Amino acid sequence: ADLKRTDPVISSGYKWLDEKLGGGFLQDGRAMYIFAGETNIGKSIILGNLAVNIARQNKTVLVITLEMSELVYAKRLAACITKMPTKALGNDVEIVSAKMNNFKDATNGRIIIKEFPPSCITPRDIQSYIKKLTKSNIKIDAIVLDYINLLTSHKGKDSYERVKYISEETRALTYAFQCPLLTVTQLNRQ
């Protein structure tokens, strides 16, 4: 009977990716999705686009940014939603406002952006922040972490062990909050 059961998923918004994932991201958590890429290849842009695609499905997405400011991330998300270049957002404020309001009216989804300094917080710090949100009756449907390499750990005697603990504790968030977590990691150019 369990072999016929399918777990509910959240679409990535990309057919090719959903096919690779067996339909999408596991809605009830217990899963961390890590996308890898070289420097300046667009990892943050991919995460932002995924956050928008998930929010379009009436979901609440928490974007944790360790690399850029909340304002820069908000501009990138607005560019994705409005289909306008980031540089043009300031020139057409009324159009941007109208398109953002259309997005808001078309979905019950929302995106919460929280900036933390790089290499200063642990997965447990993220857990504490999400607990504060849940106490305010905000249910997080997906977590986007930009990016896992910028977390820190007080455990482990070398870099391998620290990365191991960071990965395990980050994945544990998907169990605690019953939602998927999407993140990226940076590959060396070699």
C-alpha positions as CSV (number, residue, x, y, z in Angstrom):
1,A,0.0,0.0,0.0
2,D,2.8,2.4,0.9
3,L,4.5,1.8,-2.5
4,K,1.5,3.4,-4.2
5,R,1.5,6.4,-2.0
6,T,2.9,9.6,-3.5
7,D,4.3,12.4,-1.4
8,P,2.9,15.8,-2.0
9,V,5.3,18.1,-3.9
10,I,5.7,21.8,-4.6
11,S,6.5,22.5,-8.3
12,S,9.8,24.2,-9.0
13,G,8.1,26.0,-11.8
14,Y,10.4,24.4,-14.3
15,K,9.1,21.2,-16.0
16,W,12.6,19.8,-16.7
17,L,13.5,20.2,-13.0
18,D,10.2,18.8,-11.7
19,E,10.8,15.7,-13.9
20,K,14.2,15.2,-12.4
21,L,12.8,15.6,-8.9
22,G,9.9,13.2,-9.3
23,G,7.3,16.0,-9.5
24,G,8.9,18.8,-7.4
25,F,10.2,19.6,-4.0
26,L,8.8,17.4,-1.2
27,Q,6.2,19.6,0.4
28,D,6.4,18.0,3.9
29,G,10.1,18.4,4.2
30,R,12.7,15.8,5.1
31,A,14.6,17.1,2.1
32,M,17.3,19.6,1.3
33,Y,18.0,20.4,-2.3
34,I,21.5,21.7,-3.1
35,F,22.4,23.3,-6.4
36,A,26.1,23.6,-7.2
37,G,27.8,26.0,-9.5
38,E,31.0,28.0,-10.1
39,T,31.5,31.6,-9.1
40,N,29.3,34.2,-10.8
41,I,27.2,31.6,-12.7
42,G,23.8,32.8,-11.3
43,K,23.2,30.6,-8.3
44,S,21.4,33.4,-6.4
45,I,19.3,34.2,-9.4
46,I,18.2,30.6,-9.7
47,L,17.3,30.6,-6.0
48,G,15.3,33.8,-6.3
49,N,13.4,32.5,-9.3
50,L,12.6,29.3,-7.4
51,A,11.3,31.4,-4.5
52,V,9.0,33.4,-6.8
53,N,7.8,30.2,-8.5
54,I,7.0,28.6,-5.1
55,A,5.2,31.8,-3.9
56,R,3.1,31.8,-7.0
57,Q,1.6,28.5,-5.7
58,N,0.1,30.3,-2.7
59,K,3.1,29.3,-0.5
60,T,5.1,31.3,2.0
61,V,8.8,31.3,1.2
62,L,11.5,32.4,3.6
63,V,14.6,33.6,1.9
64,I,17.7,33.7,4.1
65,T,20.4,35.7,2.5
66,L,23.9,35.6,3.8
67,E,25.5,37.1,0.7
68,M,23.6,40.2,-0.3
69,S,21.3,42.8,1.4
70,E,17.6,42.4,1.8
71,L,17.1,45.4,-0.5
72,V,19.2,43.9,-3.3
73,Y,17.4,40.5,-3.0
74,A,14.0,42.3,-3.0
75,K,15.0,44.1,-6.2
76,R,16.0,40.8,-7.8
77,L,12.8,39.2,-6.8
78,A,10.8,42.2,-8.1
79,A,12.7,41.9,-11.4
80,C,11.7,38.3,-11.7
81,I,8.0,39.0,-10.8
82,T,7.7,42.0,-13.1
83,K,9.9,40.6,-15.9
84,M,11.7,43.9,-15.9
85,P,15.5,44.4,-15.7
86,T,16.7,45.3,-12.2
87,K,18.2,48.5,-13.5
88,A,14.8,49.6,-14.9
89,L,12.9,49.1,-11.6
90,G,13.7,52.6,-10.3
91,N,12.7,54.3,-13.6
92,D,9.2,52.8,-13.7
93,V,8.0,52.8,-10.1
94,E,4.3,53.0,-11.0
95,I,4.6,50.1,-13.4
96,V,6.6,48.0,-10.9
97,S,4.0,48.8,-8.2
98,A,1.1,47.8,-10.4
99,K,2.8,44.5,-11.4
100,M,3.7,43.7,-7.8
101,N,0.1,44.4,-6.8
102,N,-1.1,42.1,-9.6
103,F,1.2,39.4,-8.3
104,K,-0.1,39.9,-4.7
105,D,-3.7,39.8,-5.9
106,A,-3.2,36.7,-8.0
107,T,-1.7,34.6,-5.2
108,N,-1.9,34.2,-1.5
109,G,1.8,33.4,-1.5
110,R,4.5,35.6,0.0
111,I,8.2,35.9,0.3
112,I,9.9,36.9,3.5
113,I,13.5,38.0,3.1
114,K,15.9,37.9,6.1
115,E,19.5,39.0,5.9
116,F,22.2,37.6,8.2
117,P,25.9,38.4,8.1
118,P,28.0,35.7,6.4
119,S,30.0,33.2,8.4
120,C,28.4,34.4,11.7
121,I,25.2,32.3,12.0
122,T,24.6,28.6,12.5
123,P,21.6,26.5,11.4
124,R,20.4,26.8,15.0
125,D,20.2,30.6,14.6
126,I,18.0,30.1,11.5
127,Q,15.9,27.7,13.5
128,S,15.4,30.3,16.3
129,Y,14.4,32.9,13.7
130,I,11.8,30.6,12.1
131,K,10.4,29.8,15.5
132,K,9.8,33.5,16.0
133,L,7.9,33.6,12.7
134,T,5.8,30.6,13.7
135,K,4.9,32.2,17.0
136,S,3.5,35.1,14.9
137,N,1.3,32.5,13.1
138,I,3.5,32.4,9.9
139,K,3.8,28.9,8.5
140,I,6.8,28.6,6.3
141,D,6.2,26.4,3.2
142,A,9.8,26.5,1.8
143,I,13.1,27.8,3.0
144,V,15.6,29.3,0.5
145,L,19.1,29.6,1.9
146,D,21.6,31.7,-0.1
147,Y,23.9,30.0,0.5
148,I,25.0,27.1,2.7
149,N,28.8,27.7,2.4
150,L,28.3,30.9,4.4
151,L,26.9,29.3,7.5
152,T,29.2,28.5,10.4
153,S,29.5,25.7,12.9
154,H,31.0,25.5,16.4
155,K,31.3,21.8,16.0
156,G,34.1,19.9,14.2
157,K,37.8,20.0,14.4
158,D,38.5,20.6,10.7
159,S,36.7,22.0,7.7
160,Y,35.3,18.6,6.6
161,E,33.6,18.0,10.0
162,R,32.3,21.6,10.1
163,V,30.7,21.2,6.7
164,K,29.3,17.9,7.7
165,Y,27.7,19.3,10.8
166,I,26.4,22.4,8.9
167,S,24.8,20.1,6.3
168,E,23.2,17.8,8.9
169,E,21.8,20.6,11.0
170,T,20.5,22.5,8.0
171,R,18.7,19.4,6.7
172,A,17.2,19.0,10.2
173,L,15.4,22.2,9.7
174,T,13.3,20.5,7.0
175,Y,12.1,18.0,9.6
176,A,11.5,20.6,12.3
177,F,9.4,22.9,10.0
178,Q,8.1,20.2,7.7
179,C,9.1,22.1,4.5
180,P,11.8,21.7,1.8
181,L,15.0,23.7,2.0
182,L,16.7,24.9,-1.2
183,T,20.3,26.1,-1.2
184,V,23.4,26.4,-3.3
185,T,27.0,25.7,-2.9
186,Q,30.0,27.1,-4.7
187,L,32.3,24.9,-6.6
188,N,36.0,25.7,-7.0
189,R,37.0,26.8,-10.5
190,Q,39.4,23.9,-10.8
